[in-house]
Amino acid sequence: MLCIHRGPPRRHAPPRLGGARACPTMGRSSVGSGWAHRPPQRTPAPVPIPARRGGEPRPLHGVAAPPAGDSGGRRGGRGPSEKGGREGRPAHGKRAGLDSGGPARRLSEKLRRGPLAGIPRPVCHAQHEDPTMRIERTRRSGFTLVEALVVVAILALLAAVLVPVLTSQLSRSDASRLAGDLDGIRKGVEAFLSDVRRYPGDLDDLAAPLTNADTTLNAGVYPAGLSSKWKGPYVDRILAANGDSVQTGFGAWIQDNFISVPDPNNINYLTVRLRPVLQADFNRVDEMVDGTVSPTAGRLRWFSGDSVHFLAVPIN
């Protein structure tokens, strides 16, 4: 607190030479040109350091303190290793009250020795986490442009390699299905001929028992005695009784009615018709059926447009 003298400014009397001296509490004020009282400087008293049970001083920051009788301890004595005669522990300042046993220290001691002793304290890793680690983890959460381009290039390369292979496998599967269906019909016709002694007129004769409405390949009627010898079905696929076509590989349809077609040697064959079939698909199937690719030779022949004829069984 400043005490300013009112009135005209006056100077402090110089110290007398006869033993009297100026007042140590008077000093120059920063307000105006008056004089102000300055409080005397007090030297803080040394703070006593509480001792542990048994008379030993407490350690400072986890380092064990020297015994009470040692001259280099924290009681203010001077050890042989100290230079300049400095004390082992300051008597005042910020470090003077670190181990003074304040309320927080006493509460910590009670918690440590209380019923919660031995339970580990929870540690918040987020508070002690290095900020650079969070930045690094954020940067690694996605892909860079270069990495994305590399992934796209790898996928394009795999597609260029796998798509033709898959297409070839699908084509081979369709060719196998079509060749298998034609071979199944051929075997069914041979079994039907062996039982009924007549050539079937359509696929329905191989799939369902004969009726009075069914006719043979030559548009004849089945005799009653022969119709009872039917032991089918002679084909695995269930066909509709109304004469619908059957779909096979490559999306082609096997026509229901059979026809008689002569070969170059003038031998008639019970022939199965199917359409539509592309030229490339016909070549794959013909290689499986005849072992060679020829549109005019063998049992599988290219007829016209997108129609294909399969010479199943010769007619005697």
TORKOL-4160 file (C-alpha; in steps of 0.2 Angstrom, whole numbers, padded with zeros to 4 digits, m for minus):
316
<pt num="1" X="0000" Y="0000" Z="0000"/>
<pt num="2" X="0007" Y="0017" Z="m0005"/>
<pt num="3" X="0006" Y="0032" Z="0007"/>
<pt num="4" X="0008" Y="0048" Z="m0002"/>
<pt num="5" X="0012" Y="0065" Z="0007"/>
<pt num="6" X="0001" Y="0079" Z="0002"/>
<pt num="7" X="0008" Y="0096" Z="0000"/>
<pt num="8" X="0023" Y="0103" Z="m0010"/>
<pt num="9" X="0036" Y="0090" Z="m0014"/>
<pt num="10" X="0050" Y="0089" Z="m0002"/>
<pt num="11" X="0066" Y="0079" Z="m0002"/>
<pt num="12" X="0071" Y="0066" Z="0011"/>
<pt num="13" X="0084" Y="0072" Z="0022"/>
<pt num="14" X="0101" Y="0065" Z="0019"/>
<pt num="15" X="0108" Y="0053" Z="0032"/>
<pt num="16" X="0116" Y="0061" Z="0046"/>
<pt num="17" X="0135" Y="0057" Z="0049"/>
<pt num="18" X="0133" Y="0057" Z="0068"/>
<pt num="19" X="0126" Y="0039" Z="0068"/>
<pt num="20" X="0108" Y="0042" Z="0063"/>
<pt num="21" X="0103" Y="0034" Z="0046"/>
<pt num="22" X="0088" Y="0036" Z="0034"/>
<pt num="23" X="0072" Y="0026" Z="0036"/>
<pt num="24" X="0074" Y="0010" Z="0027"/>
<pt num="25" X="0056" Y="0009" Z="0024"/>
<pt num="26" X="0055" Y="0025" Z="0013"/>
<pt num="27" X="0058" Y="0024" Z="m0005"/>
<pt num="28" X="0054" Y="0033" Z="m0021"/>
<pt num="29" X="0036" Y="0031" Z="m0027"/>
<pt num="30" X="0031" Y="0028" Z="m0045"/>
<pt num="31" X="0015" Y="0039" Z="m0043"/>
<pt num="32" X="0018" Y="0057" Z="m0045"/>
<pt num="33" X="0033" Y="0065" Z="m0035"/>
<pt num="34" X="0028" Y="0060" Z="m0018"/>
<pt num="35" X="0036" Y="0047" Z="m0006"/>
<pt num="36" X="0029" Y="0030" Z="m0002"/>
<pt num="37" X="0032" Y="0017" Z="0012"/>
<pt num="38" X="0039" Y="0001" Z="0006"/>
<pt num="39" X="0035" Y="m0014" Z="0017"/>
<pt num="40" X="0051" Y="m0023" Z="0025"/>
<pt num="41" X="0057" Y="m0038" Z="0016"/>
<pt num="42" X="0055" Y="m0053" Z="0027"/>
<pt num="43" X="0065" Y="m0069" Z="0026"/>
<pt num="44" X="0053" Y="m0084" Z="0026"/>
<pt num="45" X="0056" Y="m0096" Z="0040"/>
<pt num="46" X="0063" Y="m0113" Z="0036"/>
<pt num="47" X="0049" Y="m0126" Z="0034"/>
<pt num="48" X="0051" Y="m0142" Z="0044"/>
<pt num="49" X="0052" Y="m0158" Z="0035"/>
<pt num="50" X="0041" Y="m0171" Z="0043"/>
<pt num="51" X="0049" Y="m0188" Z="0046"/>
<pt num="52" X="0043" Y="m0205" Z="0042"/>
<pt num="53" X="0038" Y="m0218" Z="0055"/>
<pt num="54" X="0054" Y="m0223" Z="0064"/>
<pt num="55" X="0063" Y="m0206" Z="0063"/>
<pt num="56" X="0069" Y="m0207" Z="0045"/>
<pt num="57" X="0066" Y="m0193" Z="0033"/>
<pt num="58" X="0054" Y="m0195" Z="0018"/>
<pt num="59" X="0062" Y="m0197" Z="0001"/>
<pt num="60" X="0061" Y="m0183" Z="m0012"/>
<pt num="61" X="0053" Y="m0188" Z="m0029"/>
<pt num="62" X="0057" Y="m0207" Z="m0026"/>
<pt num="63" X="0075" Y="m0205" Z="m0021"/>
<pt num="64" X="0079" Y="m0211" Z="m0003"/>
<pt num="65" X="0085" Y="m0197" Z="0009"/>
<pt num="66" X="0100" Y="m0199" Z="0019"/>
<pt num="67" X="0099" Y="m0203" Z="0038"/>
<pt num="68" X="0094" Y="m0189" Z="0050"/>
<pt num="69" X="0112" Y="m0189" Z="0058"/>
<pt num="70" X="0121" Y="m0187" Z="0041"/>
<pt num="71" X="0127" Y="m0169" Z="0038"/>
<pt num="72" X="0122" Y="m0170" Z="0020"/>
<pt num="73" X="0104" Y="m0173" Z="0023"/>
<pt num="74" X="0089" Y="m0162" Z="0019"/>
<pt num="75" X="0089" Y="m0154" Z="0036"/>
<pt num="76" X="0100" Y="m0140" Z="0030"/>
<pt num="77" X="0117" Y="m0149" Z="0034"/>
<pt num="78" X="0132" Y="m0148" Z="0022"/>
<pt num="79" X="0138" Y="m0164" Z="0015"/>
<pt num="80" X="0156" Y="m0167" Z="0009"/>
<pt num="81" X="0150" Y="m0169" Z="m0009"/>
<pt num="82" X="0142" Y="m0151" Z="m0009"/>
<pt num="83" X="0152" Y="m0137" Z="m0016"/>
<pt num="84" X="0151" Y="m0119" Z="m0010"/>
<pt num="85" X="0143" Y="m0124" Z="0007"/>
<pt num="86" X="0125" Y="m0125" Z="m0001"/>
<pt num="87" X="0112" Y="m0133" Z="0009"/>
<pt num="88" X="0105" Y="m0150" Z="0004"/>
<pt num="89" X="0088" Y="m0143" Z="0004"/>
<pt num="90" X="0082" Y="m0125" Z="0002"/>
<pt num="91" X="0074" Y="m0117" Z="0017"/>
<pt num="92" X="0061" Y="m0108" Z="0006"/>
<pt num="93" X="0055" Y="m0107" Z="m0012"/>
<pt num="94" X="0045" Y="m0118" Z="m0023"/>
<pt num="95" X="0054" Y="m0134" Z="m0018"/>
<pt num="96" X="0053" Y="m0130" Z="0001"/>
<pt num="97" X="0036" Y="m0137" Z="0003"/>
<pt num="98" X="0036" Y="m0152" Z="m0009"/>
<pt num="99" X="0037" Y="m0164" Z="0005"/>
<pt num="100" X="0029" Y="m0154" Z="0019"/>
<pt num="101" X="0014" Y="m0166" Z="0021"/>
<pt num="102" X="0000" Y="m0154" Z="0015"/>
<pt num="103" X="m0018" Y="m0159" Z="0014"/>
<pt num="104" X="m0016" Y="m0167" Z="m0004"/>
<pt num="105" X="m0001" Y="m0177" Z="0003"/>
<pt num="106" X="m0010" Y="m0183" Z="0018"/>
<pt num="107" X="m0026" Y="m0188" Z="0007"/>
<pt num="108" X="m0014" Y="m0197" Z="m0005"/>
<pt num="109" X="m0007" Y="m0207" Z="0010"/>
<pt num="110" X="m0024" Y="m0211" Z="0017"/>
<pt num="111" X="m0029" Y="m0218" Z="0000"/>
<pt num="112" X="m0013" Y="m0228" Z="m0002"/>
<pt num="113" X="m0015" Y="m0236" Z="0015"/>
<pt num="114" X="m0034" Y="m0237" Z="0015"/>
<pt num="115" X="m0046" Y="m0250" Z="0009"/>
<pt num="116" X="m0041" Y="m0246" Z="m0009"/>
<pt num="117" X="m0023" Y="m0251" Z="m0007"/>
<pt num="118" X="m0016" Y="m0262" Z="m0020"/>
<pt num="119" X="m0029" Y="m0257" Z="m0033"/>
<pt num="120" X="m0020" Y="m0250" Z="m0049"/>
<pt num="121" X="m0025" Y="m0233" Z="m0053"/>
<pt num="122" X="m0033" Y="m0230" Z="m0070"/>
<pt num="123" X="m0022" Y="m0222" Z="m0083"/>
<pt num="124" X="m0029" Y="m0211" Z="m0097"/>
<pt num="125" X="m0018" Y="m0215" Z="m0111"/>
<pt num="126" X="m0026" Y="m0201" Z="m0122"/>
<pt num="127" X="m0018" Y="m0188" Z="m0110"/>
<pt num="128" X="m0001" Y="m0196" Z="m0111"/>
<pt num="129" X="m0002" Y="m0200" Z="m0130"/>
<pt num="130" X="0011" Y="m0191" Z="m0141"/>
<pt num="131" X="0002" Y="m0179" Z="m0153"/>
<pt num="132" X="0013" Y="m0185" Z="m0167"/>
<pt num="133" X="0006" Y="m0203" Z="m0165"/>
<pt num="134" X="m0012" Y="m0197" Z="m0167"/>
<pt num="135" X="m0007" Y="m0187" Z="m0183"/>
<pt num="136" X="0002" Y="m0202" Z="m0189"/>
<pt num="137" X="m0012" Y="m0214" Z="m0186"/>
<pt num="138" X="m0024" Y="m0201" Z="m0194"/>
<pt num="139" X="m0013" Y="m0201" Z="m0210"/>
<pt num="140" X="m0013" Y="m0220" Z="m0211"/>
<pt num="141" X="m0032" Y="m0221" Z="m0210"/>
<pt num="142" X="m0034" Y="m0221" Z="m0229"/>
<pt num="143" X="m0026" Y="m0224" Z="m0245"/>
<pt num="144" X="m0015" Y="m0212" Z="m0255"/>
<pt num="145" X="m0018" Y="m0208" Z="m0273"/>
<pt num="146" X="m0003" Y="m0219" Z="m0278"/>
<pt num="147" X="m0009" Y="m0234" Z="m0268"/>
<pt num="148" X="m0027" Y="m0232" Z="m0276"/>
<pt num="149" X="m0020" Y="m0231" Z="m0293"/>
<pt num="150" X="m0009" Y="m0247" Z="m0290"/>
<pt num="151" X="m0024" Y="m0256" Z="m0284"/>
<pt num="152" X="m0034" Y="m0251" Z="m0299"/>
<pt num="153" X="m0020" Y="m0257" Z="m0310"/>
<pt num="154" X="m0019" Y="m0274" Z="m0302"/>
<pt num="155" X="m0038" Y="m0276" Z="m0303"/>
<pt num="156" X="m0038" Y="m0272" Z="m0322"/>
<pt num="157" X="m0024" Y="m0284" Z="m0325"/>
<pt num="158" X="m0033" Y="m0298" Z="m0316"/>
<pt num="159" X="m0049" Y="m0294" Z="m0325"/>
<pt num="160" X="m0039" Y="m0295" Z="m0342"/>
<pt num="161" X="m0032" Y="m0312" Z="m0337"/>
<pt num="162" X="m0047" Y="m0320" Z="m0329"/>
<pt num="163" X="m0062" Y="m0314" Z="m0340"/>
<pt num="164" X="m0056" Y="m0324" Z="m0355"/>
<pt num="165" X="m0053" Y="m0339" Z="m0345"/>
<pt num="166" X="m0070" Y="m0338" Z="m0337"/>
<pt num="167" X="m0078" Y="m0335" Z="m0354"/>
<pt num="168" X="m0069" Y="m0350" Z="m0361"/>
<pt num="169" X="m0075" Y="m0361" Z="m0346"/>
<pt num="170" X="m0093" Y="m0355" Z="m0348"/>
<pt num="171" X="m0092" Y="m0359" Z="m0367"/>
<pt num="172" X="m0085" Y="m0376" Z="m0364"/>
<pt num="173" X="m0098" Y="m0379" Z="m0351"/>
<pt num="174" X="m0112" Y="m0375" Z="m0363"/>
<pt num="175" X="m0104" Y="m0386" Z="m0377"/>
<pt num="176" X="m0103" Y="m0400" Z="m0365"/>
<pt num="177" X="m0121" Y="m0398" Z="m0360"/>
<pt num="178" X="m0127" Y="m0398" Z="m0378"/>
<pt num="179" X="m0117" Y="m0413" Z="m0383"/>
<pt num="180" X="m0123" Y="m0422" Z="m0367"/>
<pt num="181" X="m0141" Y="m0419" Z="m0371"/>
<pt num="182" X="m0140" Y="m0425" Z="m0389"/>
<pt num="183" X="m0131" Y="m0441" Z="m0384"/>
<pt num="184" X="m0145" Y="m0444" Z="m0371"/>
<pt num="185" X="m0158" Y="m0442" Z="m0384"/>
<pt num="186" X="m0149" Y="m0454" Z="m0395"/>
<pt num="187" X="m0147" Y="m0467" Z="m0381"/>
<pt num="188" X="m0166" Y="m0465" Z="m0377"/>
<pt num="189" X="m0171" Y="m0468" Z="m0395"/>
<pt num="190" X="m0161" Y="m0484" Z="m0396"/>
<pt num="191" X="m0169" Y="m0490" Z="m0380"/>
<pt num="192" X="m0186" Y="m0485" Z="m0386"/>
<pt num="193" X="m0183" Y="m0494" Z="m0402"/>
<pt num="194" X="m0178" Y="m0510" Z="m0393"/>
<pt num="195" X="m0194" Y="m0511" Z="m0382"/>
<pt num="196" X="m0208" Y="m0504" Z="m0394"/>
<pt num="197" X="m0200" Y="m0509" Z="m0411"/>
<pt num="198" X="m0205" Y="m0493" Z="m0418"/>
<pt num="199" X="m0196" Y="m0476" Z="m0421"/>
<pt num="200" X="m0203" Y="m0462" Z="m0409"/>
<pt num="201" X="m0211" Y="m0447" Z="m0418"/>
<pt num="202" X="m0206" Y="m0434" Z="m0405"/>
<pt num="203" X="m0198" Y="m0431" Z="m0388"/>
<pt num="204" X="m0214" Y="m0434" Z="m0379"/>
<pt num="205" X="m0214" Y="m0452" Z="m0384"/>
<pt num="206" X="m0198" Y="m0454" Z="m0374"/>
<pt num="207" X="m0203" Y="m0445" Z="m0359"/>
<pt num="208" X="m0221" Y="m0451" Z="m0356"/>
<pt num="209" X="m0231" Y="m0467" Z="m0359"/>
<pt num="210" X="m0239" Y="m0469" Z="m0376"/>
<pt num="211" X="m0257" Y="m0465" Z="m0380"/>
<pt num="212" X="m0268" Y="m0467" Z="m0395"/>
<pt num="213" X="m0264" Y="m0449" Z="m0400"/>
<pt num="214" X="m0245" Y="m0453" Z="m0402"/>
<pt num="215" X="m0238" Y="m0457" Z="m0419"/>
<pt num="216" X="m0222" Y="m0465" Z="m0425"/>
<pt num="217" X="m0208" Y="m0456" Z="m0435"/>
<pt num="218" X="m0217" Y="m0461" Z="m0451"/>
<pt num="219" X="m0234" Y="m0454" Z="m0445"/>
<pt num="220" X="m0240" Y="m0472" Z="m0441"/>
<pt num="221" X="m0250" Y="m0477" Z="m0426"/>
<pt num="222" X="m0243" Y="m0488" Z="m0412"/>
<pt num="223" X="m0251" Y="m0505" Z="m0411"/>
<pt num="224" X="m0260" Y="m0508" Z="m0395"/>
<pt num="225" X="m0249" Y="m0523" Z="m0391"/>
<pt num="226" X="m0233" Y="m0513" Z="m0394"/>
<pt num="227" X="m0239" Y="m0498" Z="m0384"/>
<pt num="228" X="m0240" Y="m0509" Z="m0368"/>
<pt num="229" X="m0221" Y="m0513" Z="m0370"/>
<pt num="230" X="m0216" Y="m0495" Z="m0366"/>
<pt num="231" X="m0204" Y="m0495" Z="m0351"/>
<pt num="232" X="m0199" Y="m0477" Z="m0351"/>
<pt num="233" X="m0195" Y="m0464" Z="m0347"/>
<pt num="234" X="m0180" Y="m0465" Z="m0359"/>
<pt num="235" X="m0173" Y="m0448" Z="m0356"/>
<pt num="236" X="m0168" Y="m0440" Z="m0340"/>
<pt num="237" X="m0176" Y="m0423" Z="m0344"/>
<pt num="238" X="m0194" Y="m0421" Z="m0340"/>
<pt num="239" X="m0203" Y="m0415" Z="m0356"/>
<pt num="240" X="m0220" Y="m0406" Z="m0357"/>
<pt num="241" X="m0234" Y="m0417" Z="m0364"/>
<pt num="242" X="m0239" Y="m0403" Z="m0376"/>
<pt num="243" X="m0224" Y="m0404" Z="m0387"/>
<pt num="244" X="m0214" Y="m0390" Z="m0381"/>
<pt num="245" X="m0196" Y="m0388" Z="m0386"/>
<pt num="246" X="m0182" Y="m0391" Z="m0373"/>
<pt num="247" X="m0168" Y="m0378" Z="m0370"/>
<pt num="248" X="m0150" Y="m0383" Z="m0370"/>
<pt num="249" X="m0133" Y="m0376" Z="m0370"/>
<pt num="250" X="m0129" Y="m0359" Z="m0378"/>
<pt num="251" X="m0147" Y="m0355" Z="m0377"/>
<pt num="252" X="m0152" Y="m0366" Z="m0391"/>
<pt num="253" X="m0169" Y="m0376" Z="m0392"/>
<pt num="254" X="m0171" Y="m0394" Z="m0396"/>
<pt num="255" X="m0186" Y="m0396" Z="m0407"/>
<pt num="256" X="m0199" Y="m0408" Z="m0401"/>
<pt num="257" X="m0203" Y="m0417" Z="m0417"/>
<pt num="258" X="m0190" Y="m0429" Z="m0425"/>
<pt num="259" X="m0187" Y="m0430" Z="m0444"/>
<pt num="260" X="m0179" Y="m0442" Z="m0456"/>
<pt num="261" X="m0164" Y="m0435" Z="m0465"/>
<pt num="262" X="m0153" Y="m0444" Z="m0478"/>
<pt num="263" X="m0134" Y="m0444" Z="m0477"/>
<pt num="264" X="m0123" Y="m0443" Z="m0493"/>
<pt num="265" X="m0124" Y="m0462" Z="m0494"/>
<pt num="266" X="m0143" Y="m0461" Z="m0495"/>
<pt num="267" X="m0145" Y="m0469" Z="m0478"/>
<pt num="268" X="m0159" Y="m0461" Z="m0468"/>
<pt num="269" X="m0157" Y="m0455" Z="m0450"/>
<pt num="270" X="m0169" Y="m0451" Z="m0436"/>
<pt num="271" X="m0163" Y="m0433" Z="m0434"/>
<pt num="272" X="m0164" Y="m0421" Z="m0420"/>
<pt num="273" X="m0166" Y="m0402" Z="m0424"/>
<pt num="274" X="m0160" Y="m0388" Z="m0414"/>
<pt num="275" X="m0159" Y="m0369" Z="m0416"/>
<pt num="276" X="m0152" Y="m0355" Z="m0415"/>
<pt num="277" X="m0134" Y="m0360" Z="m0414"/>
<pt num="278" X="m0119" Y="m0349" Z="m0419"/>
<pt num="279" X="m0106" Y="m0355" Z="m0430"/>
<pt num="280" X="m0092" Y="m0353" Z="m0417"/>
<pt num="281" X="m0103" Y="m0363" Z="m0404"/>
<pt num="282" X="m0107" Y="m0376" Z="m0418"/>
<pt num="283" X="m0088" Y="m0379" Z="m0420"/>
<pt num="284" X="m0085" Y="m0382" Z="m0401"/>
<pt num="285" X="m0100" Y="m0395" Z="m0401"/>
<pt num="286" X="m0095" Y="m0403" Z="m0417"/>
<pt num="287" X="m0077" Y="m0406" Z="m0410"/>
<pt num="288" X="m0085" Y="m0415" Z="m0395"/>
<pt num="289" X="m0097" Y="m0425" Z="m0405"/>
<pt num="290" X="m0087" Y="m0430" Z="m0421"/>
<pt num="291" X="m0069" Y="m0427" Z="m0415"/>
<pt num="292" X="m0067" Y="m0415" Z="m0430"/>
<pt num="293" X="m0075" Y="m0399" Z="m0436"/>
<pt num="294" X="m0085" Y="m0401" Z="m0452"/>
<pt num="295" X="m0102" Y="m0393" Z="m0456"/>
<pt num="296" X="m0106" Y="m0406" Z="m0469"/>
<pt num="297" X="m0098" Y="m0422" Z="m0462"/>
<pt num="298" X="m0101" Y="m0433" Z="m0446"/>
<pt num="299" X="m0117" Y="m0434" Z="m0436"/>
<pt num="300" X="m0118" Y="m0416" Z="m0431"/>
<pt num="301" X="m0121" Y="m0405" Z="m0447"/>
<pt num="302" X="m0124" Y="m0387" Z="m0450"/>
<pt num="303" X="m0140" Y="m0386" Z="m0460"/>
<pt num="304" X="m0144" Y="m0368" Z="m0465"/>
<pt num="305" X="m0145" Y="m0351" Z="m0456"/>
<pt num="306" X="m0143" Y="m0355" Z="m0438"/>
<pt num="307" X="m0151" Y="m0373" Z="m0438"/>
<pt num="308" X="m0141" Y="m0388" Z="m0434"/>
<pt num="309" X="m0146" Y="m0406" Z="m0437"/>
<pt num="310" X="m0140" Y="m0421" Z="m0427"/>
<pt num="311" X="m0141" Y="m0438" Z="m0435"/>
<pt num="312" X="m0145" Y="m0449" Z="m0420"/>
<pt num="313" X="m0150" Y="m0466" Z="m0426"/>
<pt num="314" X="m0150" Y="m0474" Z="m0444"/>
<pt num="315" X="m0167" Y="m0480" Z="m0450"/>
<pt num="316" X="m0167" Y="m0498" Z="m0456"/>
